[in-house]
């Protein structure tokens, strides 16, 4: 079987730990029965010895395969074809978690029910902003209620594009979260609540003219960007060239620029010219989330 999981971009400015969307950039894993377990990796992470020695996808898959009734003696061959950059704020960890649990369900002939996948995913990822769009696609707003994820999804129309800037340097999620304030001024909290609510309403009503204001943030984004100050210039150029919104992707270091198709190539060209060492991707959005696909070679 083959399972495909999309990249995700979370927070989207003011929606700290609650808002996210899925991109048509994928990690795919082909899983076949085998006499001995083996791992092959192509693309992102192929040269990382840790992914062969201690592969999180494989560990989570076997854990849930056995919980779903699979034979404890069964072994599999895993072939990973990875497009999602690692440690760049594009949901590579959530893709691993959601993909592994979903693959275990499918391999044991269980239906992939999003609420169940998200319930189990919370054990490994304690914030729902990336795992939810990885699971169901589209734009999602989600919250944790007890041990469950409550969410709503809005499909993203085909007349929008994402221009994603992927710097050569990563930003540590753990370090950047620890560096954030423990207390916030009431006015800043109200600012974020209003923008996060407005951003959610804008996606559901497709009021794209509101995105620039709705994606502003006073709780985390600028503080994280200070670890890689060139990101301020990325944002300035993208907005000047017509991006509807320009936000740090997750904790970074990638930057998400949402725009109309007519503006996408201009923004892409300008950012490529200005930042030649960065990877600049022009992407559509994914509205399906994790999916089983036809077999691959």
C-alpha positions as CSV (number, residue, x, y, z in Angstrom):
1,X,0.0,0.0,0.0
2,X,1.0,3.6,-0.5
3,X,0.0,6.5,1.8
4,X,0.4,10.1,1.0
5,X,0.4,13.0,3.6
6,X,0.5,16.7,2.8
7,X,2.8,19.4,4.1
8,X,1.1,21.9,6.4
9,X,1.5,25.5,7.5
10,X,0.3,26.4,11.0
11,X,-0.5,29.4,13.1
12,X,-1.0,31.6,10.0
13,X,-0.1,34.7,12.1
14,X,-2.5,35.2,15.0
15,X,-3.9,31.7,15.1
16,X,-1.3,30.4,17.5
17,X,-1.6,26.6,17.9
18,X,-5.1,26.5,16.4
19,X,-5.1,27.5,12.7
20,X,-3.5,25.6,9.8
21,X,-3.8,24.6,6.1
22,X,-2.5,21.8,3.9
23,X,-0.3,22.2,0.8
24,X,0.2,20.0,-2.2
25,X,3.7,19.0,-1.2
26,X,3.8,15.4,0.0
27,X,5.6,12.7,1.8
28,X,4.7,9.2,0.5
29,X,5.4,5.9,2.0
30,X,5.1,2.5,0.2
31,X,4.7,-0.4,2.7
32,X,5.1,-4.0,1.6
33,X,5.2,-7.3,3.6
34,X,8.7,-8.5,4.0
35,X,10.6,-11.3,5.8
36,X,12.8,-8.6,7.5
37,X,12.0,-4.9,8.2
38,X,13.9,-2.5,6.0
39,X,13.9,1.2,5.3
40,X,14.6,3.1,2.1
41,X,14.4,6.9,1.9
42,X,14.4,9.1,-1.2
43,X,14.3,12.9,-1.1
44,X,14.2,14.9,2.1
45,X,16.1,13.1,4.9
46,X,17.7,10.6,2.6
47,X,21.2,11.4,4.1
48,X,20.1,11.5,7.7
49,X,21.4,8.3,9.5
50,X,19.0,8.8,12.4
51,X,16.0,8.2,10.1
52,X,17.3,4.8,9.3
53,X,18.4,3.9,12.8
54,X,15.5,5.3,14.8
55,X,12.6,6.0,12.4
56,X,9.6,7.5,14.1
57,X,7.1,6.6,11.3
58,X,8.1,3.0,11.6
59,X,7.9,2.9,15.4
60,X,4.4,4.5,15.4
61,X,3.2,2.3,12.6
62,X,4.2,-0.9,14.4
63,X,2.7,0.3,17.6
64,X,-0.7,1.0,16.0
65,X,-0.6,-1.9,13.6
66,X,-0.5,-4.2,16.7
67,X,-3.1,-2.2,18.5
68,X,-5.4,-2.6,15.5
69,X,-5.0,-6.4,15.6
70,X,-2.0,-7.0,13.3
71,X,0.2,-10.0,13.9
72,X,3.1,-9.1,16.2
73,X,5.5,-11.2,14.0
74,X,4.6,-9.3,10.8
75,X,7.5,-7.4,9.2
76,X,7.4,-4.7,6.4
77,X,9.6,-2.9,4.0
78,X,9.2,0.9,4.1
79,X,10.0,3.1,1.1
80,X,9.8,6.8,1.8
81,X,9.6,9.4,-0.9
82,X,9.8,12.7,0.9
83,X,9.1,16.1,-0.4
84,X,8.5,18.0,2.9
85,X,11.6,19.8,4.2
86,X,12.6,18.6,7.6
87,X,12.6,21.1,10.6
88,X,11.4,24.0,8.5
89,X,7.9,24.6,9.9
90,X,6.1,22.7,7.1
91,X,4.6,19.9,9.3
92,X,7.1,17.2,8.6
93,X,6.6,15.7,12.1
94,X,2.9,15.8,11.8
95,X,3.0,14.1,8.4
96,X,5.0,11.3,10.0
97,X,2.5,10.9,12.9
98,X,-0.7,11.1,10.9
99,X,0.8,9.0,8.1
100,X,2.0,6.2,10.4
101,X,-1.3,5.9,12.3
102,X,-3.4,6.0,9.1
103,X,-1.1,3.4,7.4
104,X,-1.6,1.1,10.4
105,X,-5.3,1.4,10.1
106,X,-5.3,0.8,6.4
107,X,-2.9,-2.2,6.6
108,X,-5.3,-3.8,9.1
109,X,-8.4,-3.0,7.0
110,X,-9.7,-0.4,9.4
111,X,-11.4,2.7,8.1
112,X,-9.4,5.9,8.5
113,X,-11.7,8.0,10.6
114,X,-10.3,11.5,11.1
115,X,-11.5,11.9,14.7
116,X,-9.8,8.6,15.7
117,X,-6.5,9.4,13.9
118,X,-6.4,12.9,15.6
119,X,-7.2,11.3,19.0
120,X,-4.2,9.0,18.7
121,X,-2.0,11.7,17.1
122,X,-2.3,13.9,20.2
123,X,-0.2,11.4,22.1
124,X,2.8,12.4,19.9
125,X,1.9,16.0,18.9
126,X,0.2,18.1,21.6
127,X,-1.0,20.9,19.4
128,X,-3.7,20.3,16.7
129,X,-2.7,23.1,14.2
130,X,-0.6,20.8,12.0
131,X,-2.0,17.4,12.6
132,X,-5.6,18.5,11.7
133,X,-4.9,19.8,8.1
134,X,-2.5,16.9,7.6
135,X,-5.4,14.6,8.4
136,X,-8.3,16.3,6.6
137,X,-6.7,18.9,4.2
138,X,-7.9,22.4,3.5
139,X,-8.0,25.3,6.0
140,X,-8.7,24.1,9.6
141,X,-9.4,25.7,12.9
142,X,-9.1,23.3,15.8
143,X,-9.0,23.1,19.5
144,X,-8.4,20.4,22.1
145,X,-11.3,19.4,24.2
146,X,-10.2,16.9,26.9
147,X,-8.4,14.3,24.9
148,X,-10.1,15.0,21.6
149,X,-9.6,17.5,18.7
150,X,-12.6,19.6,17.8
151,X,-12.2,21.2,14.3
152,X,-13.9,22.8,11.4
153,X,-12.6,22.7,7.8
154,X,-13.0,25.0,4.9
155,X,-11.8,23.9,1.4
156,X,-9.3,26.2,-0.2
157,X,-10.4,27.2,-3.8
158,X,-8.2,26.5,-6.8
159,X,-7.8,30.2,-7.6
160,X,-5.3,30.7,-4.8
161,X,-1.6,29.8,-4.7
162,X,1.0,29.5,-2.0
163,X,4.6,30.8,-2.6
164,X,6.6,29.2,0.1
165,X,10.1,30.4,1.1
166,X,12.3,27.7,2.6
167,X,15.6,29.1,4.1
168,X,18.7,27.0,4.4
169,X,18.7,27.3,8.2
170,X,16.1,25.9,10.6
171,X,14.6,27.5,13.6
172,X,14.2,25.1,16.7
173,X,10.6,24.7,17.6
174,X,11.4,23.9,21.2
175,X,13.9,26.8,21.6
176,X,11.6,29.3,20.0
177,X,8.6,28.2,22.1
178,X,10.7,28.5,25.3
179,X,11.8,32.0,24.2
180,X,8.2,33.3,24.1
181,X,6.9,35.4,27.0
182,X,5.2,33.7,29.8
183,X,2.7,36.6,30.2
184,X,1.1,38.9,27.6
185,X,-0.5,42.3,27.9
186,X,-4.3,42.2,27.7
187,X,-4.3,44.5,24.6
188,X,-2.0,42.0,22.7
189,X,-4.2,39.1,23.6
190,X,-7.3,40.9,22.4
191,X,-5.4,41.9,19.2
192,X,-4.7,38.3,18.5
193,X,-8.2,37.0,19.4
194,X,-9.7,39.5,17.0
195,X,-7.3,38.7,14.2
196,X,-7.5,35.0,14.6
197,X,-11.4,35.2,14.6
198,X,-11.3,37.5,11.5
199,X,-8.9,35.1,9.7
200,X,-11.1,32.1,10.3
201,X,-14.2,34.0,9.1
202,X,-12.2,35.2,6.0
203,X,-11.3,31.7,5.0
204,X,-14.9,30.4,5.5
205,X,-16.4,33.3,3.6
206,X,-13.6,33.6,1.1
207,X,-13.1,37.3,1.9
208,X,-9.5,37.3,0.8
209,X,-9.2,41.1,1.0
210,X,-9.3,40.7,4.8
211,X,-6.3,38.4,5.0
212,X,-3.5,41.0,5.3
213,X,-5.0,42.5,8.4
214,X,-6.4,39.3,9.8
215,X,-3.0,37.5,9.7
216,X,-1.2,40.1,11.9
217,X,0.2,38.8,15.2
218,X,1.5,40.2,18.4
219,X,2.2,36.9,20.4
220,X,4.9,34.9,18.7
221,X,5.8,35.7,15.1
222,X,8.2,38.7,15.3
223,X,10.0,37.1,18.3
224,X,10.6,33.9,16.3
225,X,11.6,35.8,13.2
226,X,14.3,37.6,15.2
227,X,16.3,34.3,15.2
228,X,16.6,34.8,11.4
229,X,16.2,38.5,10.7
230,X,16.2,38.1,6.9
231,X,12.6,36.8,7.2
232,X,11.4,40.4,7.8
233,X,12.7,41.2,4.4
234,X,11.0,38.1,2.9
235,X,7.7,39.3,4.4
236,X,8.1,42.9,3.3
237,X,8.9,42.0,-0.3
238,X,6.0,39.4,-0.6
239,X,3.5,41.9,0.7
240,X,4.8,44.7,-1.6
241,X,4.5,42.4,-4.6
242,X,0.8,41.6,-3.8
243,X,0.7,38.7,-1.4
244,X,-2.7,38.5,0.3
245,X,-0.9,37.4,3.5
246,X,2.6,36.6,4.5
247,X,3.2,34.6,7.7
248,X,5.9,32.5,9.4
249,X,5.0,28.9,8.8
250,X,4.7,27.2,12.1
251,X,7.7,28.2,14.2
252,X,9.7,28.7,11.0
253,X,12.0,29.0,9.3
254,X,9.8,28.7,6.2
255,X,7.5,31.5,5.2
256,X,4.0,31.1,3.7
257,X,2.8,33.7,1.1
258,X,-0.8,33.3,0.0
259,X,-1.7,35.0,-3.3
260,X,-3.8,35.0,-6.5
261,X,-2.4,33.0,-9.5
262,X,-1.6,36.1,-11.5
263,X,0.6,37.4,-8.6
264,X,2.2,34.1,-7.8
265,X,4.8,34.0,-10.5
266,X,5.8,37.6,-9.9
267,X,6.3,37.0,-6.2
268,X,8.1,33.8,-6.9
269,X,10.5,35.5,-9.4
270,X,11.2,38.4,-7.1
271,X,11.9,36.2,-4.0
272,X,14.1,33.9,-6.1
273,X,16.1,36.8,-7.3
274,X,16.4,38.4,-3.8
275,X,17.2,35.1,-2.0
276,X,19.1,32.8,-4.4
277,X,20.2,30.4,-1.7
278,X,16.7,29.8,-0.4
279,X,14.2,27.2,-1.9
280,X,11.2,29.1,-3.3
281,X,8.2,26.8,-4.0
282,X,5.0,27.8,-5.9
283,X,2.3,25.4,-4.7
284,X,-1.4,24.7,-4.8
285,X,-3.4,23.7,-1.7
286,X,-4.5,20.2,-0.7
287,X,-8.1,19.7,0.3
288,X,-8.0,15.9,0.9
289,X,-5.4,15.3,3.7
290,X,-3.9,11.9,4.2
291,X,-4.8,9.5,1.4
292,X,-4.2,5.9,0.3
293,X,-2.9,5.8,-3.2
294,X,-2.3,3.3,-5.9
295,X,0.9,1.2,-5.7
296,X,4.3,2.6,-6.8
297,X,7.4,0.9,-8.1
